[in-house]
Amino acid sequence: MFNLYNLYYKIPFIIYILNIEYIDAIWYNTTMWNPLLWDRRLCTKSAAEVNNVAVSTKRITADELGTQQAYTDRVKALLKKRYENAAEPLACVVTYGCQQNVADSEHIKGMLELMGYGFTEDRQAAKLVIFNTCAVREHAEDRVFGNVGALKKYKLANPDVVIALCGCMMQQKHIAEKIKTSFPFVDLVFGTHVVHKLPELLYMALTQRKRVFELPDVDGVIAEGVPVKRDNDRKAWLPIMYGCNNFCSYCVVPYVRGRERSRLPEDIEKEFRQLVAEGYKEITLLGQNVNSYGKDLTPRVSFAALLRRMNAIEGDFRIRFMTSHPKDCTKELLETMAQCDKVAKHLHLPFQSGNDRVLKAMNRGYTRERYCSLINYARELMGDKLSVTSDIIVGFPGETYEEFLDTVSLVKELGATGLFTFIYSPRVGTPAAAMDDPVSYEDKSLWLRELLAVQEQVSAEQLQQHAGKTFKCFVYGHGKLGDNYLAARTDGNLIIEFVGGERLIGTFQNLTVTEPLTYVMKGELEKI
């Protein structure tokens, strides 16, 4: 029987196996009725030209934000009346996944604070529990289902409690349907494109006797001026763009986060300057692919140019950024890193696989040789100041053990100080999920253990090179080597733990490495 829902999930794979390079331009939205799908102009252009097709970015207006402020005031008045003889209602915001989700949760907390909520880590002490979810791997989704299910009894005993879910998981239709049918005690569900509308949605959940689902099928928006309550008073996440155009065959992000859309550089600079004025010392620029920043702006602004603009701001601070994509990493960016004194000499550049056939199946858009040439050029410019980290997927569908060994050899060649390694996790609606995957999970687990053993040796060798060296480090919190240890990061993102007092947290200190370990180094404050 003909089923549009099934066809919807198969079309990307059909495009993929036909090797149509411009899949990311044709299939960029989560609706079949995207007008770009039927635009004949796309069929006559190269992949590069298609990527340049203008996609209108909706920027939330001041009037729209004013509407949300009005709802903020309504929720505040409602809560004050409802809990007039009790302490302020508490909210618990639980975040899964990437730093972008952390940044989104900080905006959620900023709005909730203005609505009159306090905060707690105890879910069963909260009048509002929000789960900000991640869809990148199945394990993260399973944790969400388990933790939401654990609140069923609490909700039945406390019907005034609001349970809400948001984030990337909720942007998937099959997940939203599961929440509707299997978790009837969930009051509010909203997607990645309407975070700024939380005051309105929460007001509806508090006043209507029905569940609220707000999951618009749009390509994403940019909302400036949304309140923010940061988790740290010296380290900040600063989103510069949203969405992704790459459509790696295993990745669900473009489907749940929408097309790439960049914040205006003047808006980024305004927020950056405010952070510096407030005393923030480490500011991380965020995007699913920061190397694509500004391609949608008129006139265009490169990410390298944005880095130089932030570097020119006066103050004692460090700039980090993540995540980069090798396909879009340029020599200009690497030269900018080398030349800008406030830009950290840490390059997180995921290679995912060391085998060219697997990279092509992943739709990554580069080869092993191209990746290595970028790293070699970066090291020519920055020498041993540069620290490289990467991501790897083990057991991609169709990957053989011999192809996996190419990844192991690249790990040895790369000399990364750290790796984020994962066993492939199929995602509904992605081309890779429909590929043959004959290798068992048990075998993939053995491959992963082999890879981790190699990386452990590589990491230890890398850290040994720093014995006796002194680094300017940002002290970010407590260490794990003992009760009196603090933890700090070098410019290259290496961790040094040392004995020190609480007053040093949130400051820059010069630390001398006394004992390199496997993944961290012991150190001591520089003697003056």
Disulfide bonds with the S-S distance in Angstrom:
none
